[in-house]
Amino acid sequence: VSLIDPEGPSILYQRHIPSELSTGIISTHFETSKFHGFEKNILMVATKDSSVLALESDTGNTLSSSVVRPKKPSRALFMQIFGGQGGSGRGYTVSDGVGINNVNLDDAILLLCAEKAVYVYSLLHVVEGTKKVHYKKKFHSSSCCWASTFCTPNDGLILLFSDGKIQIR
């Protein structure tokens, strides 16, 4: 992960994030939230091996010594953060740009879609490095190859599978 100063041609910091299955980052989200009583600027990072970690966006230091990942990781496709300030807390994937939100860690959740399953984590648990999954839905018949969220009066999730099936949740 490299953070570049938008006001000048300099790199603020670079961090190498190790990966078990495949290297690369699928999504990042900037968040401003209270953490242990202090307001922090947090950079949430999801990697291709389904790992999620929180960095202090000002320094690049990890906020926890643990990375949150499933017991049986598969290639991650999509990460989205919901909740916080009573709204959807929507961020953006790397392909859309970088999201900047102000969220309440106690209320926010992180959705991670991978080829083999969908995971929902408490954002507070991810920041603290607690490996507790709030919800998991495994895909048994085929692998997911694309995922995205959409806005209606309620947020929704659309999944496209390798056998051509589409699920809307």
C-alpha positions as CSV (number, residue, x, y, z in Angstrom):
1,V,0.0,0.0,0.0
2,S,1.4,3.4,-0.9
3,L,-0.2,6.7,0.2
4,I,0.7,9.6,-2.1
5,D,0.4,13.2,-1.0
6,P,-2.3,14.8,-3.1
7,E,-0.7,18.3,-2.6
8,G,2.7,17.3,-4.0
9,P,4.6,14.6,-5.8
10,S,5.7,12.7,-2.7
11,I,4.9,9.3,-1.1
12,L,3.7,9.7,2.5
13,Y,4.4,6.0,3.2
14,Q,4.6,2.5,1.7
15,R,3.6,-0.7,3.5
16,H,4.0,-4.2,2.3
17,I,1.0,-6.4,3.1
18,P,1.8,-10.1,3.0
19,S,-0.6,-12.5,1.3
20,E,-1.2,-16.2,1.6
21,L,-2.9,-17.1,-1.7
22,S,-2.5,-14.3,-4.1
23,T,-0.9,-10.9,-3.8
24,G,-2.7,-7.6,-4.5
25,I,-5.4,-5.3,-3.0
26,I,-9.0,-5.5,-4.2
27,S,-10.3,-2.5,-2.2
28,T,-9.5,0.3,0.1
29,H,-11.7,2.7,2.2
30,F,-10.7,5.7,4.2
31,E,-12.7,6.1,7.4
32,T,-12.7,8.7,10.1
33,S,-13.9,7.3,13.4
34,K,-13.4,7.1,17.1
35,F,-11.1,4.4,18.3
36,H,-10.3,3.9,22.0
37,G,-11.7,7.4,22.7
38,F,-9.6,9.2,20.0
39,E,-10.6,10.2,16.5
40,K,-8.5,8.3,14.0
41,N,-8.2,8.3,10.2
42,I,-8.3,4.7,9.2
43,L,-7.5,3.0,5.9
44,M,-9.3,-0.3,5.5
45,V,-7.5,-2.7,3.1
46,A,-8.9,-5.9,1.6
47,T,-6.5,-8.2,-0.2
48,K,-7.0,-10.8,-2.9
49,D,-6.6,-13.6,-0.3
50,S,-9.7,-12.4,1.7
51,S,-7.6,-10.7,4.4
52,V,-8.8,-7.4,5.8
53,L,-6.8,-5.1,7.9
54,A,-6.9,-1.5,9.3
55,L,-4.0,1.0,9.0
56,E,-3.7,4.3,10.6
57,S,-4.0,6.4,7.4
58,D,-1.7,9.2,8.7
59,T,1.3,6.9,9.4
60,G,0.5,3.5,7.7
61,N,0.9,1.7,11.0
62,T,-1.4,-1.3,11.6
63,L,-4.0,-0.7,14.3
64,S,-3.8,-4.3,15.3
65,S,-1.2,-7.1,15.2
66,S,-3.8,-9.4,13.7
67,V,-5.2,-9.6,10.2
68,V,-8.8,-10.7,9.9
69,R,-9.3,-13.5,7.3
70,P,-11.5,-16.5,6.9
71,K,-10.4,-19.9,8.1
72,K,-10.5,-21.2,4.5
73,P,-9.7,-18.1,2.3
74,S,-10.5,-17.9,-1.3
75,R,-9.9,-15.1,-3.8
76,A,-11.7,-11.9,-2.7
77,L,-13.8,-10.0,-5.2
78,F,-15.4,-7.0,-3.3
79,M,-15.4,-5.1,0.0
80,Q,-18.0,-2.6,1.2
81,I,-18.6,-0.8,4.5
82,F,-22.1,-0.1,5.7
83,G,-23.6,1.8,8.6
84,G,-22.1,4.2,11.0
85,Q,-23.7,7.6,10.8
86,G,-27.2,6.3,10.2
87,G,-26.7,6.2,6.5
88,S,-25.3,3.5,4.3
89,G,-21.6,4.5,5.0
90,R,-20.9,3.7,1.4
91,G,-17.4,3.6,0.2
92,Y,-16.0,2.7,-3.2
93,T,-13.9,-0.1,-4.6
94,V,-10.5,0.5,-6.1
95,S,-12.1,0.5,-9.6
96,D,-14.4,3.3,-8.6
97,G,-11.9,5.4,-6.6
98,V,-11.4,5.8,-2.9
99,G,-14.2,6.4,-0.5
100,I,-14.0,8.8,2.5
101,N,-16.6,8.4,5.2
102,N,-17.2,9.3,8.8
103,V,-18.4,6.2,10.6
104,N,-19.2,5.0,14.1
105,L,-17.2,1.8,14.5
106,D,-19.8,0.3,16.9
107,D,-22.5,0.3,14.3
108,A,-20.6,-0.2,11.0
109,I,-20.2,-3.6,9.3
110,L,-17.8,-4.7,6.6
111,L,-19.1,-6.9,3.8
112,L,-16.4,-9.1,2.0
113,C,-17.4,-11.1,-1.0
114,A,-15.1,-13.9,-2.2
115,E,-15.3,-16.7,-4.7
116,K,-16.4,-19.3,-2.1
117,A,-18.4,-17.3,0.4
118,V,-19.8,-13.9,1.6
119,Y,-18.6,-12.7,5.0
120,V,-20.0,-9.9,7.3
121,Y,-17.7,-8.6,10.0
122,S,-18.2,-5.8,12.6
123,L,-15.9,-2.9,11.5
124,L,-14.8,-2.5,15.1
125,H,-13.7,-6.2,15.2
126,V,-11.7,-5.7,12.0
127,V,-10.0,-2.6,13.4
128,E,-9.2,-4.5,16.6
129,G,-8.0,-7.6,14.7
130,T,-10.7,-9.8,16.2
131,K,-11.4,-12.8,13.9
132,K,-15.2,-13.0,14.6
133,V,-17.5,-13.5,11.6
134,H,-21.1,-12.2,12.2
135,Y,-22.5,-13.9,9.1
136,K,-21.1,-16.3,6.5
137,K,-22.8,-17.7,3.5
138,K,-20.9,-20.4,1.6
139,F,-21.4,-21.0,-2.1
140,H,-21.7,-24.7,-2.7
141,S,-22.7,-25.2,-6.4
142,S,-20.3,-22.8,-8.2
143,S,-17.9,-20.0,-7.5
144,C,-18.8,-16.3,-7.4
145,C,-17.0,-14.4,-10.1
146,W,-18.4,-10.8,-9.6
147,A,-20.1,-8.9,-6.8
148,S,-21.5,-5.4,-6.2
149,T,-23.9,-3.5,-4.1
150,F,-26.8,-1.4,-5.2
151,C,-29.0,1.3,-3.6
152,T,-32.7,1.0,-3.2
153,P,-34.6,2.0,0.0
154,N,-32.5,-0.8,1.4
155,D,-29.0,-1.7,0.3
156,G,-28.7,-4.8,-1.8
157,L,-26.0,-7.2,-3.0
158,I,-25.8,-8.8,-6.4
159,L,-23.7,-11.9,-7.1
160,L,-22.8,-13.4,-10.4
161,F,-21.6,-17.0,-10.4
162,S,-19.4,-18.9,-12.9
163,D,-22.3,-21.0,-14.0
164,G,-24.2,-17.9,-15.2
165,K,-26.6,-17.7,-12.2
166,I,-27.3,-14.4,-10.6
167,Q,-28.4,-13.9,-6.9
168,I,-29.8,-10.7,-5.5
169,R,-29.8,-10.4,-1.7
